[in-house]
């Protein structure tokens, strides 16, 4: 990995951490979590498996949920991250999801 890439990644991670902290203030004030992204994993016959990431007062929570059709809503997995842990995890996971987080936070914070 080049030095420029490390520097860019560090900058992006710092910006994401800052925005997560600001979103946590909004979540505290409104009493509801801020949605970072919704990602459909699989969809068949009106049922879906979806990954949803939210920011609450202290953590980022990523949940895999099944719902729809004849399937009652069910949590398949749940991950809880600190504001320090989540940016590193999402950067390794997917550039697309990282971009979705930043876009969602920009919209939420700007409102």
C-alpha positions in Angstrom: 0.0 0.0 0.0 1.4 3.4 -0.9 1.9 6.2 1.5 -0.7 8.3 -0.4 -3.3 5.5 0.1 -2.5 5.3 3.8 -2.9 9.0 4.2 -6.2 9.1 2.2 -7.6 6.1 4.2 -6.6 7.9 7.5 -8.3 11.1 6.4 -11.5 9.2 5.4 -11.6 7.3 8.7 -11.1 10.5 10.7 -14.0 12.2 8.7 -16.2 9.1 9.3 -15.4 9.1 13.1 -16.2 12.8 13.3 -19.6 12.4 11.5 -20.5 9.3 13.6 -20.0 11.4 16.8 -22.2 14.2 15.3 -24.8 11.6 14.4 -24.8 10.2 17.9 -25.6 13.7 19.2 -28.6 13.8 16.8 -29.7 10.3 17.9 -29.5 11.4 21.5 -31.5 14.6 20.8 -34.2 12.8 18.7 -34.3 9.6 20.7 -34.0 7.5 17.5 -31.0 6.0 15.7 -29.6 7.4 12.6 -29.5 5.0 9.6 -26.1 4.7 8.0 -27.2 2.2 5.2 -29.6 -0.5 4.3 -28.1 -3.2 2.1 -30.2 -6.0 0.6 -28.3 -9.3 0.8 -30.9 -11.6 -0.7 -34.5 -11.1 -2.0 -36.9 -13.9 -3.0 -40.6 -14.2 -3.3 -41.4 -11.0 -1.3 -39.0 -11.9 1.5 -35.7 -10.3 2.0 -32.5 -10.6 4.1 -31.2 -7.1 4.7 -28.2 -5.6 6.5 -29.0 -2.3 8.4 -26.4 -0.1 10.1 -27.5 2.5 12.6 -25.8 5.0 14.9 -27.3 5.4 18.4 -26.1 7.5 21.3 -22.9 5.4 21.9 -22.4 2.8 19.2 -22.8 1.7 15.6 -25.1 -1.3 15.4 -25.1 -3.5 12.3 -27.9 -6.0 12.1 -28.8 -8.7 9.5 -32.6 -9.0 9.4 -35.0 -11.3 7.5 -38.5 -10.1 6.8 -41.4 -10.2 4.4 -43.5 -12.9 2.7 -44.3 -15.7 5.2 -41.1 -15.0 7.2 -41.7 -13.1 10.5 -39.1 -10.4 11.1 -36.1 -12.0 12.6 -32.6 -10.8 13.6 -30.0 -13.2 12.2 -26.9 -11.4 13.3 -26.0 -8.3 15.3 -22.6 -6.5 15.6 -21.9 -3.6 17.9 -19.0 -1.3 17.2 -17.5 1.7 19.0 -17.0 4.9 16.9 -13.3 3.9 16.7 -13.9 0.3 15.6 -16.6 0.8 12.9 -14.6 3.0 10.4 -11.8 0.4 10.2 -14.4 -2.5 9.8 -16.4 -0.8 7.1 -13.3 0.3 5.2 -12.1 -3.3 5.0 -15.6 -4.5 4.2 -16.7 -2.4 1.3 -16.0 0.9 -0.4 -19.6 1.0 -1.6 -21.0 0.7 2.0 -18.4 3.2 3.2 -19.6 5.7 0.6 -23.2 5.0 1.6 -22.4 5.8 5.2 -20.7 9.0 4.4 -23.5 10.1 2.1 -26.2 9.2 4.7 -24.3 11.1 7.4 -23.8 14.1 5.2 -27.6 14.3 4.6 -28.5 13.7 8.3 -26.0 16.2 9.6 -26.9 18.8 7.0 -30.7 18.7 7.9 
